[in-house]
Amino acid sequence: MSMEVDKSIDEMTSPMDSLEHEGEEVFGEEVGTNKVSHDCPTATGKRKGSTAWFHFRKGNKDKNGKTEVFCKYCGATYKYCVDNGTSAMLKHLNRCNKYPRNIDKKQKLFIPLRTQKLSKENTDTGSANVLSTWEFDQERCRQMLVRMLVVDEQPFSLVERVGFRDFISQLQPLFNPISRFTVVRDCMKLYHAERISLKTFFRNLKSRVALTTDTWSSIQNLNYLCLTAHFISDDWRLHKRIINFVVMSSHKGKDIGKMIEKCIYEWGIEKNVSTITVDNASSNDVAIKFLKAKFLKDKLLILDGEALHMRCTAHILNLIVRDGLHEVRDSITRIRNVVRYVRGSPMRAKSFQACIESARITYKGSVCLDVSTRWNSTYLMLDTALKLRKAFERLEEDDPFISAELEEEIPKNEDWENARVLVIFLKKFYDSTNKMSGTLYITSNDYFDEIAGLYKTLKQAENASDARVRAMGVKMKEKFDKYYGSFDKVNMMVLIAVILDPRKKMKYVRYCYKLIYDDDEIVNERCDYVRTYLERLFNFFEKSCGSTSSGQLSIDAGCSLNLDSYEVGRKDEVGFTTDFDVTFDGDKAFEYFMNEEKKVAEGNLSEIEKYLQAPREEGRNLDILMWWNTAGQKYKIISLMARDILAIPVTTVASESTFSTSGRVLDSYRSSLTPRVVEALICTQDWLRVVNKPVNVEECIETAEKFELAMDDTHSELTGK
């Protein structure tokens, strides 16, 4: 029931207690510890409206000039005039029983909560409604707000925007709005909490950690170093965590080495580092030498750090292919120029689209311009341009300006033919690069397969009948031999990873070597070297875990015959003295006998020999990690090797891809973020994401086209056209 109150506003001067929150902002106004500034001057000198008008609506004026106002929650009526202010209305809010902030915040509700459903592989399979009790929690809401801003890469100022605050006030009136400064503090708290949790995880982790690192220059003209950890957890799942994103003083090798050393010791993983994957820059060679010298003093590395340095395969393939592209650079330049012309303006793009339709080309993709330093982008540009070749030729006929602007740089038939041959030749390199650049699955076991296949492709290219392919093959083969021509240039861990694949083992290593070399003597020499390294590695892991000799089989306690429990000459339960065991268990004795026979049959076979002689598994889709999780009981030492070696990445893509996120976080609107906050945002986002999914550009384009079609349909419905 509404109440009419016609009292003097001057009698009510005390603001409501529920709106007094020190340091917080309520509906855009700063709230102090003692009072609310109801009317404050703005930049134009005008007074800002009172917060009371968020909760009251105006009615009609009476004959005395006072306006009737109504509480939006309980309907209570007050008389308002400009001279007296809004104190009475604010006083009412403090005792209004229906005002959301006065409702008991501890009261629990029984409501359906939407929860995320995850499969065993931690992939999102949708959501489900679960009935549960719920109560409002301001702190929990703040935590989830910060998580949303970090994961979705939203600016901190979002919480102060009018639209966001209006949405939150309708969604949950009990939530007290916070400022961007409060969000920054909450973000740093979340980062430190997650960091402590991850450090605890690393402290208890039994496997070794493989690192990848790369550097990046931001829009702030600061050099950042990204350090990413790759490891297989105790439940045999592959993980990737960005552990540092820090500012570097320079790109000098020693400075890079010192920064990586500092990060490693801060995380307490100095005893667990297996390899460090870097690109082929000379400064990285200096950094690895520095780290190797530091860690060797404490004997923390596998086999004295022989395999510490892992060169990025994607970077090496980039150097190899670029040498080949140099042979047809003129043809590539002409096609690049015509692509750049089409993308030069919206009108040109529209004209080119008309040419595509006229030529009746069914390909739905659009032309893309390459990055000259990234050969894979050049491959995609040429591949797309070839599919749209007829449209380019029609554009040359219909557009009178293209000849004037490009002059002699328009692609000729010879250029298109060169591009066709190049795309066919580079398809194998493009597929291999994509396969070895994965971060969500193990790649080290496929490394040798791909390198052997590429080597065979280059050997065939050297003897090709086509002069263009032959010229490219010779140049690329020279660069290939520079990096993969001898044992001292190949990290042996990737060869061991092939052996640790239960589908391949040592026989597959020999097969791949036969693809590379025609001389059986060389093949045998290389295989013997790999086998010797495998045994050295096994001995290292065996010594590290303090295991007994692998040639001795332990007998399960339930199958052993415990002769020590029987004493000859002891008295039985009725007092007779016996010289034999009256409780002899024949079943246990038989099992003991069979185990002894098994030991004799196997002789002194080591665990390595047992693994290599066991039948190889079948199936390309075999889950290798889960296989080792099961086989760990049988091959205890080798399973430890597999857990450490299969986690090693063969590219630095995991660290390089972080720079894409960094570019979005540090855009032109957020370039004032401090390096400490940038590291917190980058690392926390990586730690909070349950599922890391690679970006599929084609899928994004297809989605955008669907949105565009939906917008066209909506426009047609509204306009009737």
N, C-alpha and C positions, 0 to 999 in steps of 0.2 A: 504494500500500500504506500503510495507516495505521500510525502510530508511536505507541507509548506512552511518554510522557515523564513521569516522576514526579520532578521536581526542585523544589527550594525556590524559591518565587516571589521570595524576597528577592534571589536572585542576578541577577535580570533587572530592571533599573531604567531602562534607556534606552528611551524610546518610539521608535516606528518613524518613520523619516525621511519616508516617503511621506505621512504624515498631517500634516506640518509645513508649513503654508502660512500665512504671516503675514497677519493681517487678514481671513481668510476663515472662514466657518462650515462645519463638517463635521458633518452630521447633528444640527444644532441646538446644537453646542457650539463655543465660541470657541477657535481654535487660535492659539497664540503662536509665537514664533520659536524657542524652546528646548524647550518641552515641551507635552504635551497635558494639560489638566485633565480627568482621567478621571472624577472624582467631585466635583461641585460642588454646594453647597447651593442649594436652591430657595427660593421665597418662603415655603413652609411649614416650612422648616428641614430637610426631608428631603434626602438625597443623590440626585442624578440618576444613572441607570444609566450604566455604562461603554459607550463606543462599541464595545467588543469584542463585545457581545451582538448587534450587527448582523451579525456574521460567524461566530458560533459558536452551536451549539444544545446544550442540556443533555441529558444522559443520566441514568443511575441513579447512586445513591450507593453507595460501597463500605463495608466494615465500619469504616473509619477516619473516615467522615463526609465524605469528599471526593467531589465530584460529577464524573462523567465528562463532558467537553465535546468536541464534534467541530467541526472546521473545515468550514464549508459548501462550501469550494472544493476542497480536496484530501483531506478526510476525516481529517486528523491528529488524534490523540487527546491530550488533556491532562487533568490532575487539578486540580480547582478547589475551593478552600474560601474562605469569606468572609473569613477573617482574612488571607489572603495576597494577595488582589486579582487583577487581570487582566493584570498586566504581561507574564507569559509568553505569554499569548494574543496580545497586541499585538505582542510581539517576533516571534512566528511569522508574523503577517501581513506583516511587513517582508520576509520571505524566501520566502513562499509563492509557488510558481511559477504557481499557477492563480488567484491573486488578481488580478482584472481590472486593478487599478492597477499591478501589477508587470509586466504584459505590455508588450512593446515598443510604445510608442505611435506609433512611426514606421512600423510595419508596415502595408502597404497591402493592402486586400481588393478582390476583384473581385466587385462586387455590382450588382444592378439598381437604379438610382436613378430615382425618380419625379420627372419634370420637368413644369413647366407649359407648355402649348402655347398660343401666341398667334397670332392671325390677323394679317393685314396691318394691320387697324384696331386692333391692340393689345387685342383682346377675348379673354377667356378661353374657349377652346374645349375645355377638358378637360385631361387629363394623359396622359403616356406614360412607359413604362419604357425607360430607356437604360442599357446595360451600361457601367460605368465603374469606374475604380479609386477607392478611398476610404480615407482615413486619418483618425483622430480628431484634431480640432483644437479645443482648449479655447477659444481666442480666437474662432474662427469660430462656435462654438456660443453663446458669450456674445453675439456680435453678432446672431445670428438670434433669440435669446431676447428681446433688447431690441426688435428689429423687430416681433416678435409682440406684445409688450406695448403698443407704440405704435400699431400698425395696428389691433389689436383692442380698444383702449381698456381694457386690463386694469390693475388697480392694481399698484404696485411691490411691495406686500407679498405678492403671489402667490407669489414665489420663496421665501418663508419659511414657507409653509403646508405642513402635514404631508402632505396628499394630493398636492400637486404634487411634493414632494421624493420621496415614495414612488414616484410614477410615473416620475420622471426616473431614480431609482436602478435601476429595472427596465429602462427604455428604454436607458440608456447609463450603466453603472456608472463609466466613466472620467471622467464629468463631475463636476467639483468644484462643489458648491452655492455660491451667492453670496448676499450679503445685499441688502436693498432699497437700502441706501446705495450699494453697488457698481453696482446697476442704474441708479440716478439718474445716477451719474457716466458710465456707458456711454451713457445716453440723451443727455446733453449732448454727449459726444464725437461721437455719430452726428449730432446736430443741426448741430454746427459743420462736420463733414465735408460733409454734404449742402448746407449753406449756401454753403460755399466752391465746391462744384461748380456750384451754381446761379448764383452770381455770375460764375463763369468763363463759363458759358453765356450770360448776359446781355451780358457784355463782347464776345462774338463774334457776338451776334445782330444781324442786319442790319435787321430790321423794327422798327417802333415798338411801344410797349407801351401798352395801354389799361388804366386802373385803375378799380376800384370800391372803395368804402369805406363803412363803416357803424359805428355805435357800439353798445355793449351793456353793461348793468350786471349783474355777476355776483352769485352768492350771497355773495361776500365784500364786497359793497357797493363794488366797484371798477369804474370805467368803463374798458372795453376798446375799442380801435379796431382794426378788421380792415381790412387793405389787401390787395387781391387783384389780381394782374397777369394780363392776357389778351393773348395774342399768337399770331401765326402763324409757325411756324418756317420755316427755309429749305426744308424738304421739304413745305411747304404743309399742315401739320397744325395745327389749333387747339388751344391749350394754355391751362390755367388753373392758376395757382400762388398760394397764400396766402403772401405774402412777409413780412407782419408781423402780430402780434397783441399789441399793446402797451397798457400802462395809460395812460389819459389823466387829467390833473389836473382837467379840467373839460370841459363841453360847449360852451364858448364858441368862436365861429367862428375867432378868431385862434389860439387854442390848437390847434384841430384842424388849421388850415393849417400851423402850425409843426411839428406832429408828422408830418404827411404829407411836408412838405419834408425833414425830417430822415431819414425812411425812404427817400425817393427818392435822396437823396445818398449814403446808406449803401450802397445797392445799385448806385450808379453808373449809373442809368438816366435821369438828368436831361435828357440830350440825346435821349431816345427816347420821351418821354411824348406820346401823341396826345390822349387825352381822359381826364377823370375823371368817372365816373358816381356821383352822390350822390342821396339822396332830397330831398324838397322843403322841408326844414327851413331856416329863415332863417339859422341858424348855418353851414350848408353854403354858402350864398351868400357869406357873409363869408369863409369859408375859401378858396373858389375865387378870389375877388378878390385875396386875399393871395398865393396861389400864382401867379396870373397876373402880378401886379406883380413878383414875385421873378424869374420865369423870363423875362419880357420884357426885363430888363436884359441878359441874355446871348443874347437872340434864339434861344431854344431851342424855341419853340412854332410850330406850323403856322399860317401866316397871322396871326401876332401873337396867337395864342390865341383867335381868334374862336369856335372850336368846342371850346374846352377844357372848358366846362361842359356835361355831359350829364345831364339830369334823368331820374330813374328813372321809366320809363313805368308800371310796376306800382303805384308809389306814387301817381302822378297819377290813374290809373284807380280806385284805391281811394277817393280824395277825390271823384271824379266820381260813382261809384256810391253812396257813402254819402249824398250829397245826395238821390239818387233814393229810397233806402230810407227816408229821413225821412218821405216822404209816406205810407208804409204801416207806420209804426213800431208802431202799436197791434196790428195783426194779427201782425207778427213777434214782438212781446213775448208774446202769448198762446200762440203755437206754441212759443216757446222755453220758456215756463213748463211746458207739459205734457211737453216732452222732458226738462226738468230733473227733473220729478216721476218719470218712468219710470226715470231713471238714479239716483234718490236712494237706492235700497237694492237688495240682491240679490233680496229677495222681490218688489219691484215689477217688477224686470226679468224675473223668472220668470213673473209673472202676465201681463206684456205679451207674452212669448213664447207663452204659452198662447192669448192673444187673436189673435196672428198665425196660429197653427195653426188656430184655430176659423174665422177669416175666410178661410182657404185662400189666403193670400197667398204667392206663389211667390218673391218677392224675398228674397234671402238676406242682405242687408246689415243692419246694426244702426243704431239711431238714434245720431246724433252731436250734441253740443252745440257751438254756435259760439263764436267769440271776437268780441265785439261790435265791436272795432276792425278786424277783417278781414272784409270783405264776402264774400270767396270762401268762407269757412267758413260764413257765414250762408246763402249760396246752397246749399251742400252740405247743410246742416241742413234747409232747406226742401224741397229736392229729395227727400231721403230720407223726410222726414215725409209728404210727399204720397203716396209709394208705400205708406206704412203707414197711410194715413188711416183705413181701415176698422178697423184694429186699435185705433187711438186711440178711435174712436167706440164700439167694443165694450168697451174698458176703462172708459169713462165709465159704461156701463150696469152693468158687473159690480163695479166697485170703489166701495164706499160712501164711501171716505175722500177720493177725488179732488175731489169737489164741495166738501167741507168745507174742504180745504186751499187750493184754488185759487179758490173762490167764483165770482166773475164773470169770472175770467181764463181760463176754458176756451174753446178756439177754437170759433167758430161757423161756420156755412156761409159767411158773408161773408168770414171770415178765411181759410178754406181756398181760396176763389175768388181772393182777393187774392194769396195765395201762389202759386197756379197761374199767374196772369198774370205775376207777378214773375219766376218761374223761366223762363218762356218768353222774357221780355224780356231777362233777364240772361245767357242762354245764350251769346250772341255775345261779351259782355264776358268771361265766364269762359274761353271757348276762346281768345280773343285774349291774355288774361293768361298762360295756360299756355304758349302758343306763344312769346311774347316773353320768357318767364322761363327759357328753356333755357340751360344752361351748357356743354353738350357739342356744340353745333352753333352756327353763326353765326345771329344774330338781326337784325342791322342791316338786312339786305336785305329783310326782311319787315315792318319797322316801318311804312313808309308805307302798305302794303297794308292792314294792320290798322286804322290810324288812320283812313284814308279810309272803310273799311267801317263803323267805329263811328260816324263822323260822319253817314254816310248813314242808319244805323239811328236816330240821335237826331232827324234831320230828319223821318223818317217817324213817329217817336213824337210829335213836336210836333203833327202833324196827325191823330193816331189818333182813331177814333170813341170808344174807351173812355176815359172821363174819368180813370181811374187811370193808364193808360199815358201819357196826354197830360200830366198833372201831373208825372209823373216825368221825361218827356222834356224839358219846359221847364226844370226845375231842373238837370238834368244837362247840357243844352246850354249853359246859362249858365256852368257850371264848365268845360266843354270849351273854350269860346271864350276863357276866361281864360288857358289854357295853350297852345292851339294856334290862336289866332285870327289871328296875324300872323307875319311872317317873323322878327322879332327874338325870338320866343319858341320857335322851332323850331331845333334844332341841324341845320345843313345837312349834316352828315356822313351822317345817315340817308337823306337824299335822294340823295346821291352814291352811297351803298351800293346803292340801287335801280338806278341807272344801271350800276353795276359788276356787276350780275347779268346775265350774257350772255343770259338768257331775257327780260329786261325792257327794259333800256336806257332811253333818253329817251322813247320812244313810250309806255311804260307809265306814266311819271311824268305825261305829258299826260293819259292815260286816267284816272288816279286823280284828277287835278285836275278833270276834267270830272264825276266823280261828286260832287265837293264843290260846285263852282260851276256855275251855269247860264249865266253870262256868259262868252262866248268871249274877250272883252277881258281879263278878269281871269285866265283860264287862260293866255293868251299872255304876259301880264305875269309871272306866276309862273314859267312855263317859261323865259322869257328870263333871269330872275334866277338860276334853277338852272343854266342853261347858262353864264352868266357866271362863277358861282362855280366850276363845274367847270374852266373854262379857267384861272382864277386858281390853283386847286389844282394843276392840271397844271404850270403855270409854276413853282410853288414846288418841286414834286418834281423837275422837270427841272433847276432851278438847284441843288438840294441834291445831286443825284448827279453834277453836272458834265457832263451829257450834251450832245451837239451838237444842232443843229436837227433836230427830229423829222420835218420835211418831206423831208429828204434820205435816200435809201435807200443803205445801204452795199452794195457788191457783194462777194459771197463771193470769197475769194482764189482758190479753185479755178476760178472762172468768169471771172476777169478776164484781160485781154490785157495782159501786162507789156511795153509798148513800150520801156521804159527799158533792157531787157536786150539790145536789138539796136542795134548801132552801124552807121550808114551809112558805106561806104568801108572797112570792116574786111576783112581777108583771111580767106578760108575755110581749111579744113584742108589743101587742096592748093596754096595760095599764090595763088589768083585773088582779085583785088579785086572786091567786089560792092557795089552800092548798094541792095540789098534783102535781106530776111530769108528765107533759104532754109529755115528751120525753122518757118515760119509754121503755126500750129495752127488749122485751119478751124473745128473744133468749139468751141474756146474763143472764137473770134471771133464765132460765131453766138450763143453764150450772152451775150456782152457786148452784142451788138446788141439782143437781146431785153430785157435789163435796162434798157438805155437807152430802149427803146420804152415799157417799163412806167413809167419815171419820167415820160416825156412824157405818157402817158395819165393818170396820177394827178395830174400837175401839182404843186402845192404843198400837197396835202392833208396836214393835220397828223395825228398819231397818233390824236388824239381823233376826228377826222372819219372816219378809216379804221375805227375801232372801231364808231362809231355807225352807219355805212353798211353794215357787214357784216351778213349775215343773222343773225337772232336764233336762239339754240339752242331746242330743244324738249324737253319732258319735265319733269314736276314733281320727279322724283327725280334730276335732274342733280346730280352732285357738283361744286359751283362751285369749290371750292378746287383740285381736281384739274384742272379745265378751265383755270384760270389758270396752274397749274403747266406745262401744255402750251403755252398761248398766250403765255407770258412771253417767248418768243423773238421773237414777232411784235409784241407791244405791250410794249416794255420799260419805258416810264415808267408807263403805266397799270397794269401788273401790280404795280409797286411801290406805287402808290396802293391797289390792291385788297388787297394783303397787309396794309397798315396799317389801312384803313378797315373791312374786313369783320370784323376782330377786335374791333371796338368792341361791347361789350354795351349793351343799352338798358335794363337793370334792374340793381339791386344785389342780386339774389337770390344770386349767388355768394358775396358777403360775408355776407348775412343767414343763409344756410344753415349757415355756419360756426358760428353761435351755437348751433345744435342740437347740434353736436359739443361745443362748449364747455360746454353745460349738462350733458352726460354726463361730461365730464372733470372739471368742477368741481361734482360733486354734493355732498350733505350729508356724505358720507364722505371726500371728498378736498378739502374747502374750505381745507385748510391749505397747499396747493401754492403756491409763490411765483410771482409773475407771470413770472419768467424761465423757470421750468420749464413753466408753462402755455403760453407762446409756443413753447417747444421741442416740446412734445407736439402742439399744434395744427398747426404748420407742418410738422414732420417727417412726421406722419401723411399730410398732403396730398401731400407730395413722394414718399413711398414707395408710395402706391397706384398701381398700374399702370393700373387702369381705374376711373374715377369713375362710379358708377352711381347715378342718382336713386332715392330710396326710393319704392317703389310700395306705398301703404298697402293697397289692395285685395288685392294679391298676398300681403302679410304676413298679412292676416286669413285668406285662403284657406289659407295654409300652416298657420296656427295651428289651423284647423278640421280639417285633415288629421291633425295631431299628436294632436288630441283624439280623433278617430275611431280612430286607431291604438292609443291608450291604452285606449279602451273595448274594442277587440277583444282586446288583451292581457289585460285584466282578466277578460273573459269566458272566455278560454282557461284562465286560472289558477284561476278559481273554479268553472268549469263551468256558469255561469249565462248 
